[in-house]
Amino acid sequence: MNNEEFQKIVLEQFGKINTRFDGLDSRLDKMDSRLDKMDSRLDKMDSRLDKMDSRLDKMDSRLDKMDSRLD
């Protein structure tokens, strides 16, 4: 095998490796996008849970007041 044949083989292999990296990069971009969406949904759910917790605290306080009036 001469130098030119060797260089050709090396360049072909680098091309294949580069193609695989492009595929992996694309898949990582998709995963990153999905994680962003999931993170956003979790933030919304966390906010809603905080609001519900606050409402429950208010209701509990009102029930305590009503209970004290009945005593």
N, C-alpha and C positions, 0 to 999 in steps of 0.2 A: 504494500500500500504506500503510495507516495504522499507527499505533503498536501497536495491539492485534494486528494480523495479524503484524507483525514479531516481537513478543514471543512469539506462539504458535509461529512458525517456529523461533525461537531455542531455545525450550524443547523443541520436538520434536527438534532436532538435539542438544541437550545430553542428552536422554534416550537417543538412539541411541548417542552417544559413551559414556555411562555403561554401557549394556548391553554394548558392546564391551569396555570396561575390566573389567567383571565376568567376561566370558568369558576374557579374558587372565589375570586374577587366578586363576581356577579352573585354567587350564592350568599356570600357574606353581606353584600349590600341588601339582599332580600331579607336576611335574618335581622339585620340592623333596623330595617324599616318595620318589620313585625314587632320587634322589641320596643320601638318608639311608640307604636300604636297601643301595645299592651301597657306600657308605662303610663300613657295618657289615660287609658281606661281605669287603671288602678288609682291614679290621682283623683279622677272624678268619683270613683266609688268611695275613696277615703274621705273626700269632702262631703259626700252625701251621708256617710256614716257619722261624721262629726255633727252634721246638722240634726240627724235623728237623735244622737246622744244628747244634744242640747235640748231638743224638744222633750225627750223623756225626763230629763232633769227638771224642766219646768213643770211637767205634769206631776212628777213626784212631789215637788214643792207644793203645788196646788192641792194635791191629795192630803198632804200633811196638814196644811192649813184647814182644810175641810174637816179632817179628823179631829183637830184640836178644837174646832168650834162645836163639834158634837159632844165633846167631853165636858 
